[in-house]
Amino acid sequence: MVRFFTAGESHGQGLIIILEGVPAGLAISEDYIGVHLARRQKGYGRGGRMLIEQDRAKIISGVRHGLTLGSPIGMTLENKDWANWEEAMAIEPLDGPPQSPRTQRVTRIRPGHADLPGAMKYGFEDVRNVLERASARETAARVAAGAIAIKLLEEFGIQIHSHVLSIGSINAEPPETIDWAAVEESPVRCSDPDAALKMAAEIDAAKEAGDTVGGTCEIIAENVPIGLGSHVSWDRKIDGRVTQALMSINAVKAVSIGLGWEIAGQRGSQVQDVIEPVTDPDNPWRRKTNRLGGTEGGMTNGMPLVARFVVKPIATMVTPLPSVDLDTGEEVLAHFERSDVCQAPPACVVGEAMVALILADAFMEKFGGDSIPETRRNFEGYLKTVGPRKVY
Ligand SMILES: Cc1cc2nc3c(=O)[nH]c(=O)nc-3n(C[C@H](O)[C@H](O)[C@H](O)COP(=O)(O)O)c2cc1C
């Protein structure tokens, strides 16, 4: 079982990640994880924190001489801005009256955030006690864990990509074959250069208006073997696991597999993916289309796994919405905490991490093994059995 935990507040000393279930013998380095953390930090329309962060995960356990040990992998991500938050986020009770304005209670609730339900649920009088952990800063920890899952999947030929399909009212028209290197260079992670320019203008316009803008992301996992997940129990279905993982990302409001919502108006004959006769024994069970996004009956079907999700326009705005004060219930302007204008491009990278973590879990569930060679033997043995029954 591949599973992970994160801990840490947005402005605390740092984030902690524990990732368990990775077999021994996987080559991993802080540099490799750093590449993925840097990808999350890019993106047109991101705010000031990205300039401070420059994340680097420090591996503190589970890896020796560049290879995983099979033991839990522990990592930390330091908060580079900690010096400015030491008092506000101190672990120990304060000695005297607060010196830093950052220590002041936050009571001006921000609609669209965890502020109100979190303060009520946990009985807090300071919204900071909620917003620090609810912040999408936590997604950096997911990306660190996800980088190792991506490396594990790459070991078995599985590749994960992501791109932005829409920002605000601008929709991309992705080409038949996506140039992923170009997507990495695009400030809005878009495969359609014309749409990318319009998306950047849309972000500029929202920023000019003191507002924010959302978008749609697509995650594509290629070379996924047939049979990850299972039809036998609801919580083992791969589509359910992937969509839950994506929905758990901050600000995600809709998730779909394949054509998703577009399917509603189609006829049955237009929606299924016809299976082609097997001509290549190394590549059986190809489909003419991939409308269902690579899953059938809660299992991967050998086609690329395609998942989409919608990120809402973020709630913290330079021109704040009217809100209420936690103490008095009276109308005030919502609290403003440093914020981005559009988080769709970085959300793509977080989405990749979450899909990778789910696929890695399902992969290890199917193939098991305590070391990479053992997992490989199991994987290759299985692949030999995947084909027309009278031939294989
Ligand atoms: C990568 C990323 C960055 C985000 N940055 C911000 C931000 O700067 N400001 C903000 O208000 N919300 C931001 N969010 C969204 C909030 O964290 C999220 O809307 C909030 O925690 C409430 O959760 P919910 O929208 O899922 O209900 C970001 C989300 C992601 C995925």
Ligand as a Chemical Component Dictionary entry (heavy atoms), coordinates in Angstrom:
data_LIG
# 
_chem_comp.id                   LIG 
_chem_comp.type                 NON-POLYMER 
_chem_comp.pdbx_formal_charge   0 
_chem_comp.three_letter_code    LIG 
# 
loop_
_chem_comp_atom.comp_id 
_chem_comp_atom.atom_id 
_chem_comp_atom.alt_atom_id 
_chem_comp_atom.type_symbol 
_chem_comp_atom.charge 
_chem_comp_atom.model_Cartn_x 
_chem_comp_atom.model_Cartn_y 
_chem_comp_atom.model_Cartn_z 
_chem_comp_atom.pdbx_ordinal 
LIG C1  C1  C 0 -1.993  25.519 -5.976 1  
LIG C2  C2  C 0 -3.086  26.266 -5.265 2  
LIG C3  C3  C 0 -2.854  27.550 -4.807 3  
LIG C4  C4  C 0 -3.860  28.255 -4.153 4  
LIG N1  N1  N 0 -3.605  29.524 -3.746 5  
LIG C5  C5  C 0 -4.608  30.243 -3.208 6  
LIG C6  C6  C 0 -4.406  31.615 -2.882 7  
LIG O1  O1  O 0 -3.330  32.178 -3.095 8  
LIG N2  N2  N 0 -5.439  32.297 -2.358 9  
LIG C7  C7  C 0 -6.667  31.728 -2.118 10 
LIG O2  O2  O 0 -7.574  32.391 -1.658 11 
LIG N3  N3  N 0 -6.881  30.426 -2.407 12 
LIG C8  C8  C 0 -5.894  29.685 -2.940 13 
LIG N4  N4  N 0 -6.117  28.379 -3.257 14 
LIG C9  C9  C 0 -7.431  27.772 -2.950 15 
LIG C10 C10 C 0 -7.734  27.654 -1.463 16 
LIG O3  O3  O 0 -6.725  26.959 -0.769 17 
LIG C11 C11 C 0 -9.087  26.972 -1.266 18 
LIG O4  O4  O 0 -10.052 27.561 -2.085 19 
LIG C12 C12 C 0 -9.543  27.100 0.176  20 
LIG O5  O5  O 0 -8.652  26.383 1.011  21 
LIG C13 C13 C 0 -10.965 26.575 0.407  22 
LIG O6  O6  O 0 -11.082 25.253 -0.020 23 
LIG P1  P1  P 0 -12.169 24.833 -1.118 24 
LIG O7  O7  O 0 -12.126 25.879 -2.190 25 
LIG O8  O8  O 0 -11.702 23.500 -1.599 26 
LIG O9  O9  O 0 -13.499 24.784 -0.445 27 
LIG C14 C14 C 0 -5.127  27.644 -3.943 28 
LIG C15 C15 C 0 -5.352  26.352 -4.398 29 
LIG C16 C16 C 0 -4.356  25.667 -5.071 30 
LIG C17 C17 C 0 -4.637  24.292 -5.581 31 
# 
loop_
_chem_comp_bond.comp_id 
_chem_comp_bond.atom_id_1 
_chem_comp_bond.atom_id_2 
_chem_comp_bond.value_order 
_chem_comp_bond.pdbx_ordinal 
LIG C1  C2  SING 1  
LIG C2  C3  SING 2  
LIG C2  C16 DOUB 3  
LIG C3  C4  DOUB 4  
LIG C4  N1  SING 5  
LIG C4  C14 SING 6  
LIG N1  C5  DOUB 7  
LIG C5  C6  SING 8  
LIG C5  C8  SING 9  
LIG C6  O1  DOUB 10 
LIG C6  N2  SING 11 
LIG N2  C7  SING 12 
LIG C7  O2  DOUB 13 
LIG C7  N3  SING 14 
LIG N3  C8  DOUB 15 
LIG C8  N4  SING 16 
LIG N4  C9  SING 17 
LIG N4  C14 SING 18 
LIG C9  C10 SING 19 
LIG C10 O3  SING 20 
LIG C10 C11 SING 21 
LIG C11 O4  SING 22 
LIG C11 C12 SING 23 
LIG C12 O5  SING 24 
LIG C12 C13 SING 25 
LIG C13 O6  SING 26 
LIG O6  P1  SING 27 
LIG P1  O7  DOUB 28 
LIG P1  O8  SING 29 
LIG P1  O9  SING 30 
LIG C14 C15 DOUB 31 
LIG C15 C16 SING 32 
LIG C16 C17 SING 33 
# 
